[in-house]
Amino acid sequence: MRAVVQRVSRAEVRIEGRAVGRIGQGLVVLVGIAREDTPEAGQWLAEKIVNLRVFDDAEGRMNRSMLEAGGAVLCVSQFTLYGDCRKGRRPSYDRAASPDAAVTLYESFVASLRALGVEVETGEFRAMMDVELINDGPVTLLLDSEKAF
């Protein structure tokens, strides 16, 4: 699994103009799922995200995790994170999981975040979504479970 994690002061996801997920301070997580991903990869990624020390402490240093600082996660599925642009001009999505496999792993990942005590809002799997956010910092990180195992 791959994730783009952005610290935000607020964020919202809309489908056809209707808000389906909204958070204040927290993290927006765009998550892509590969064909070879497992629930264990999702668990690792969830634990990594909620424990990242990316929130400011009393001295203004990024030294607190989401669990310590509070906040919420807005999680949006993003198969294009597995787009391979090395050849030609059209990305190849051969490494991305099929929608049927990906939805199960995506839902498992979201459940893992919630089990860790984090409030989670989501978009809608396979929907065309508008994501609006105020990137706080900006702080943006890339995580990849392939590099963990």
MOUR-V264370 format. One record per run of one state. SS is the DSSP state (H for helix, E for strand, L for the rest). FROM is the first residue (numbers start at 0). TO is the last residue. If there is no record, write none. Layout:
# MOUR-V264370
SS,FROM,TO
SS,FROM,TO
This chain:
# MOUR-V264370
L,0,0
E,1,14
L,15,16
E,17,22
L,23,24
E,25,31
L,32,32
E,33,33
L,34,37
H,38,50
L,51,53
E,54,55
L,56,60
E,61,63
L,64,64
H,65,68
L,69,70
E,71,76
L,77,77
H,78,81
L,82,82
E,83,83
L,84,90
E,91,91
L,92,94
E,95,95
L,96,97
H,98,114
L,115,117
E,118,121
L,122,128
E,129,143
H,144,146
L,147,148
